[in-house]
Every structure is written in C-alpha cells, then in structure tokens.
C-alpha cells in the first residue's frame, strides 16, 4: 500500500477553517489598515461634515465664547465703577468736611446761647432774691430763707443714700410697684421723696440733694433709671444735707416712719445709707424761683381770685 505524505499543520495565523472565506493577505496588519482607512477622528469628521453642510460652531465652543464675553463685560463694568469711585472720592470727602464744619459751627452757636440763657437765669434769680429781701419788711430774711432765695449755713445732718453693690439695670416690673420696695437694689425717686419729706417733718429748715436746693415747689421725679430734682438729673450716691438741730433732727428722722422705711430698704434689698450729725453744713440758693405776690381784692370778688405767695411753704412732691 503506497504511503501518503504526512498532513502539514497550517501556520498560526495563516490557516483557515474549512468552508471559511479565504484570509486576506494583509490580515496581520489590521491596525495599520484601520489607521489608513480612518485617518480622521470622529470629532474632526463631524466638524468637517458640518462645515460642508454650512452649519455653525459646536455647542461647547459657543458656550466658551459666551463665557469669555461675559467675563470681559464684567471686567469692564468693574473697571468703570472703580474709575468713577476714584473720581468722586474727593467730592464726597469735601462734602463731609463741609458738613462737619457746619455741625461744629452750629454746636458753638448752641453753646453760646446756652451760656447766655444761664447768665440771664442767674441774673433773674439774683433780682428775685433782692426783691424778697428788700420788700419782705421785717420778715424779708425769713421769707427769702424759706423760699430758698439765699444760701443757708448752720448745724444739721448729712445723709448719703446709694444703690446696692453690684446693682444692674432694673426692668421696672418688680415688687416695688406694689409694695413700695426695690427688687433691684436701685434707689428710686419715691425713695428720695420719702427721705426728704421725712427730714422736713423731723424739723429740717432747709434741704438740698447733691447741691440742688429744694423749695416748696421742688419736684423729685424719675426719667428712666435717673432721678431728677427740678428737671436736673442726679447720679448716685445721693448726698442730702439738711439744716436744723443736728442731734434732734438725726434722732427724730430715724425714729420716724420714713427712717424705718430707709432701714427696711437696707435690710431687704441692700440699699446703702449713712447719716451723721454735722456741726456746720452749707446749702446753696435755689437755682430758680417762682415768685408770686398777693393782691387785695374787692369785697365782692370770689375767694381765691387773688394771687398767693406759695414759695414759703414746705414739702416735696
């Protein structure tokens, strides 16, 4: 039997399966073939096709162009604003200086007018005091003294009233509004009213608080947390000077209901006070007086039609 030649094994990559199409001669160079057949990137091809068809720019390029235009516009606006501000700065500074000069000038005018008012008030008060002394007859000095028209000096007492230690701002809504005491430890106008009236009732002849002379028409009021005497604000501690028989005045006041009230404020709310007998205290004259005169009326005139002098009375409202 004749021998057949051995079957040859096809080379790797060059053989083919039975029934498959014949392999391309350049099958081993498929990468180079792909590069040759698709030499342009798809994006370039798309752009070239749009240009050929008369289309516009790509969407991403349009967005970048709009963004760049916006940035340029913003930079221009900022530059123009800065330039205008730099130009207007000297004008604003000049107007500010002129306004300050006007304010200072007006303030000087107000101060001058205030000084003039004070001088006229002092002159009027002095004329009133001279009138009281000269037209009061034998009782002119007594009338002037009781009216607070002259300074007074003599024995008396010194009473110092102060807020409790560490006192803060009060809200005005504590037991004081109902019971007459302070839940904040702050001295109130009603406390000073009771102190002054207690001194009058105990025999004081003249009284002053922090240098403010009190008369029959004086008023002790409050404005917020401040205490006003005849519309003049006072600050603690409140120093009360009273002219009278020092020892008797001291004892009588502390034994009175108003003295007990002051002790209760100290024991319950920490309000501080001290009272001492003084051999010599000096009280200034009242800064302003309201002088009223009495005129005889006809017998048929109703009672109370004449004007009455009220400066010589005592008591503080």
C-alpha positions as CSV (number, residue, x, y, z in Angstrom):
1,X,0.0,0.0,0.0
2,X,1.6,3.2,-1.0
3,X,2.4,5.7,1.8
4,X,0.7,9.1,1.9
5,X,2.7,12.1,2.7
6,X,2.0,13.5,6.3
7,X,-0.5,16.3,6.6
8,X,1.0,19.6,7.0
9,X,-0.1,21.7,10.0
10,X,-1.1,25.1,8.8
11,X,0.9,28.0,10.2
12,X,-0.6,30.0,13.1
13,X,-2.5,32.9,11.8
14,X,-2.4,31.9,8.2
15,X,-4.6,28.9,8.1
16,X,-8.4,28.9,7.7
17,X,-11.2,26.7,8.7
18,X,-12.9,24.6,6.1
19,X,-15.7,26.5,4.5
20,X,-14.5,30.0,5.7
21,X,-13.6,32.6,3.2
22,X,-10.0,32.9,2.3
23,X,-7.9,35.1,4.7
24,X,-6.8,38.5,3.5
25,X,-3.1,38.8,2.7
26,X,-2.9,41.9,5.0
27,X,-4.8,40.3,7.9
28,X,-1.7,40.6,10.1
29,X,-1.6,44.4,9.5
30,X,-5.2,45.1,10.7
31,X,-4.0,48.0,12.9
32,X,-2.3,49.8,10.1
33,X,-5.2,49.1,7.9
34,X,-7.6,50.7,10.4
35,X,-5.4,53.8,10.7
36,X,-5.2,54.1,6.9
37,X,-9.0,53.7,6.5
38,X,-9.9,56.0,9.4
39,X,-7.3,58.7,9.3
40,X,-9.6,61.4,10.9
41,X,-11.0,61.4,14.4
42,X,-14.8,61.2,14.6
43,X,-15.0,64.7,16.1
44,X,-13.0,66.2,13.2
45,X,-15.1,64.3,10.7
46,X,-18.3,65.6,12.3
47,X,-16.9,69.2,12.3
48,X,-15.8,68.8,8.7
49,X,-19.3,67.5,7.7
50,X,-21.0,70.5,9.4
51,X,-18.7,72.9,7.6
52,X,-19.5,71.2,4.4
53,X,-23.2,71.5,5.1
54,X,-22.9,75.2,6.2
55,X,-23.6,74.5,9.9
56,X,-22.5,76.8,12.8
57,X,-19.9,76.4,15.6
58,X,-20.0,73.5,18.0
59,X,-22.2,73.9,21.1
60,X,-19.2,73.7,23.5
61,X,-17.3,76.3,21.6
62,X,-20.3,78.6,21.6
63,X,-20.6,78.3,25.4
64,X,-17.0,79.1,25.9
65,X,-17.3,82.2,23.7
66,X,-20.3,83.4,25.7
67,X,-18.5,82.9,28.9
68,X,-15.5,84.8,27.7
69,X,-17.7,87.7,26.6
70,X,-19.4,87.8,30.0
71,X,-16.1,87.9,31.8
72,X,-14.9,90.7,29.6
73,X,-18.1,92.7,30.1
74,X,-17.9,92.2,33.9
75,X,-14.3,93.3,34.0
76,X,-15.3,96.4,32.0
77,X,-18.1,97.3,34.4
78,X,-15.8,96.8,37.5
79,X,-13.1,99.0,35.8
80,X,-15.6,101.8,35.0
81,X,-17.1,101.7,38.6
82,X,-13.6,101.9,40.2
83,X,-12.7,104.8,38.0
84,X,-15.9,106.7,38.9
85,X,-15.4,106.0,42.6
86,X,-11.9,107.3,42.4
87,X,-13.1,110.4,40.6
88,X,-16.0,111.0,43.1
89,X,-14.0,110.3,46.3
90,X,-12.5,113.8,46.6
91,X,-16.0,115.3,46.1
92,X,-17.5,113.1,48.9
93,X,-14.6,113.9,51.2
94,X,-15.1,117.6,50.6
95,X,-18.8,117.5,51.3
96,X,-18.1,115.5,54.5
97,X,-15.7,118.1,55.7
98,X,-18.1,120.9,54.9
99,X,-20.9,119.1,56.9
100,X,-18.5,118.6,59.9
101,X,-17.7,122.3,59.8
102,X,-21.3,123.3,59.8
103,X,-22.1,120.9,62.7
104,X,-19.2,122.4,64.7
105,X,-20.3,125.9,63.9
106,X,-23.9,125.2,64.9
107,X,-22.8,123.5,68.1
108,X,-20.7,126.5,69.0
109,X,-23.8,128.7,68.5
110,X,-25.9,126.5,70.7
111,X,-23.3,126.6,73.4
112,X,-23.1,130.3,73.3
113,X,-26.9,130.6,73.5
114,X,-26.9,128.2,76.4
115,X,-24.3,130.2,78.3
116,X,-26.4,133.3,77.6
117,X,-29.5,131.6,79.0
118,X,-27.7,130.6,82.1
119,X,-26.4,134.1,82.6
120,X,-29.9,135.6,82.2
121,X,-31.3,133.0,84.6
122,X,-28.7,133.8,87.2
123,X,-29.4,137.5,86.8
124,X,-33.2,136.9,87.2
125,X,-32.7,134.8,90.2
126,X,-30.5,137.4,91.9
127,X,-33.1,140.1,91.2
128,X,-35.8,137.9,92.7
129,X,-33.7,137.3,95.8
130,X,-33.0,141.0,96.2
131,X,-36.7,141.7,95.9
132,X,-37.6,139.2,98.5
133,X,-35.1,140.6,100.9
134,X,-35.9,144.3,100.3
135,X,-39.7,144.0,100.1
136,X,-40.3,141.4,102.8
137,X,-40.0,144.0,105.6
138,X,-39.0,142.6,109.0
139,X,-39.7,139.1,107.8
140,X,-37.8,139.5,104.5
141,X,-34.8,137.4,105.5
142,X,-37.1,134.6,106.8
143,X,-39.2,134.7,103.7
144,X,-36.1,134.6,101.5
145,X,-34.7,131.7,103.6
146,X,-37.9,129.6,103.4
147,X,-38.2,130.3,99.7
148,X,-34.6,129.1,99.0
149,X,-33.6,132.5,97.7
150,X,-30.5,132.8,99.8
151,X,-27.7,130.5,100.9
152,X,-28.0,129.0,104.3
153,X,-25.4,127.7,106.7
154,X,-25.7,126.1,110.1
155,X,-25.8,122.8,112.1
156,X,-27.6,119.9,110.6
157,X,-27.3,116.3,109.3
158,X,-25.7,114.6,106.3
159,X,-27.5,111.7,104.8
160,X,-25.9,109.7,102.0
161,X,-28.1,107.1,100.1
162,X,-26.6,104.8,97.5
163,X,-27.6,101.8,95.3
164,X,-26.8,98.3,96.5
165,X,-23.5,96.9,95.5
166,X,-23.4,95.2,92.1
167,X,-26.7,96.7,91.1
168,X,-27.6,96.1,87.4
169,X,-30.3,97.7,85.2
170,X,-33.8,97.2,86.5
171,X,-36.7,96.2,84.4
172,X,-39.2,98.3,86.4
173,X,-41.5,95.4,87.0
174,X,-40.7,94.2,90.5
175,X,-42.3,94.3,93.9
176,X,-41.5,98.0,94.3
177,X,-44.5,98.9,92.1
178,X,-46.9,97.2,94.6
179,X,-45.1,97.0,97.9
180,X,-43.0,100.2,97.8
181,X,-39.7,98.3,97.9
182,X,-37.0,97.7,95.4
183,X,-36.2,94.2,94.0
184,X,-33.2,95.6,92.1
185,X,-31.3,97.4,94.9
186,X,-31.6,100.7,92.9
187,X,-32.7,103.9,94.7
188,X,-35.8,105.3,93.1
189,X,-37.4,108.7,93.0
190,X,-40.1,107.7,95.5
191,X,-37.4,106.7,98.0
192,X,-35.8,110.1,97.9
193,X,-39.3,111.7,98.2
194,X,-39.9,109.8,101.4
195,X,-36.4,110.7,102.7
196,X,-36.8,114.4,102.0
197,X,-40.4,114.6,103.4
198,X,-39.2,112.7,106.4
199,X,-36.5,115.3,107.1
200,X,-39.0,118.2,106.6
201,X,-41.3,116.6,109.1
202,X,-38.5,115.9,111.6
203,X,-37.7,119.6,111.8
204,X,-35.3,120.4,108.9
205,X,-35.3,124.1,107.9
206,X,-33.6,123.7,104.5
207,X,-32.7,120.7,102.4
208,X,-30.5,120.1,99.4
209,X,-29.7,116.9,97.3
210,X,-26.4,116.8,95.6
211,X,-26.2,120.5,95.7
212,X,-29.7,121.1,94.4
213,X,-31.6,123.3,96.9
214,X,-35.2,122.2,97.5
215,X,-38.1,124.6,97.8
216,X,-41.8,124.3,98.4
217,X,-42.3,123.9,94.6
218,X,-39.4,121.4,94.0
219,X,-40.3,118.1,92.4
220,X,-38.4,114.8,92.6
221,X,-39.2,112.7,89.6
222,X,-37.7,109.9,87.5
223,X,-36.7,109.6,83.9
224,X,-35.9,106.0,83.2
225,X,-33.4,105.0,85.9
226,X,-32.3,108.6,86.6
227,X,-33.6,110.7,89.4
228,X,-34.5,114.3,88.6
229,X,-34.7,117.2,91.0
230,X,-36.4,120.2,89.3
231,X,-35.7,118.5,86.0
232,X,-31.9,118.3,86.7
233,X,-30.5,114.7,86.7
234,X,-28.7,113.4,89.7
235,X,-26.3,110.5,89.9
236,X,-25.7,108.2,93.0
237,X,-24.6,108.4,95.7
238,X,-27.3,110.9,96.7
239,X,-26.0,113.3,99.4
240,X,-28.8,115.0,101.3
241,X,-27.9,118.0,103.5
242,X,-30.4,119.4,106.0
243,X,-30.1,122.4,108.2
244,X,-31.6,122.1,111.7
245,X,-30.9,120.9,115.2
246,X,-28.5,118.2,114.3
247,X,-28.8,115.7,117.1
248,X,-32.6,116.1,117.4
249,X,-33.1,116.0,113.7
250,X,-31.0,112.8,113.4
251,X,-32.8,111.0,116.1
252,X,-36.3,112.2,115.1
253,X,-35.8,111.2,111.5
254,X,-34.5,107.6,112.3
255,X,-37.4,107.1,114.6
256,X,-40.0,108.2,112.1
257,X,-41.8,106.0,109.6
258,X,-39.6,107.3,106.7
259,X,-36.5,106.4,108.7
260,X,-37.8,102.9,109.3
261,X,-38.6,102.7,105.5
262,X,-34.9,103.5,104.8
263,X,-33.8,100.8,107.2
264,X,-36.1,98.3,105.6
265,X,-34.6,99.1,102.2
266,X,-31.1,98.3,103.5
267,X,-32.1,95.1,105.3
268,X,-34.2,93.7,102.4
269,X,-32.5,95.0,99.3
270,X,-29.0,96.1,100.2
271,X,-29.5,99.8,99.6
272,X,-26.8,101.6,101.5
273,X,-27.1,104.7,103.6
274,X,-25.3,106.6,106.3
275,X,-26.5,109.5,108.5
276,X,-24.3,111.7,110.6
277,X,-24.7,114.9,112.7
278,X,-22.8,117.8,111.4
279,X,-21.7,121.0,113.2
280,X,-21.8,123.0,110.0
281,X,-23.4,122.4,106.6
282,X,-23.9,124.9,103.8
283,X,-26.7,124.8,101.3
284,X,-26.7,126.9,98.1
285,X,-29.5,129.1,97.0
286,X,-32.1,127.6,94.7
287,X,-31.1,128.0,91.0
288,X,-34.6,129.4,90.0
289,X,-37.5,130.8,91.9
290,X,-41.2,131.3,91.0
291,X,-42.3,134.3,92.9
292,X,-46.0,135.0,93.4
293,X,-47.5,138.1,95.0
294,X,-50.8,138.6,96.8
295,X,-53.0,141.5,95.9
296,X,-56.1,142.6,97.8
297,X,-59.3,142.0,96.1
298,X,-62.7,143.8,96.3
299,X,-65.1,142.6,98.9
300,X,-67.4,141.2,96.2
301,X,-64.6,139.3,94.5
302,X,-64.8,135.5,94.8
303,X,-62.4,133.8,97.2
304,X,-59.2,132.7,95.6
305,X,-59.2,135.3,92.9
306,X,-56.0,136.9,94.2
307,X,-52.6,135.5,93.6
308,X,-51.0,134.0,96.7
309,X,-47.4,133.5,97.7
310,X,-46.6,129.8,97.9
311,X,-42.8,129.8,98.0
312,X,-42.6,129.8,101.8
313,X,-44.4,126.5,102.2
314,X,-42.7,123.2,102.8
315,X,-42.9,119.8,101.3
316,X,-41.7,118.0,98.2
317,X,-43.9,116.4,95.7
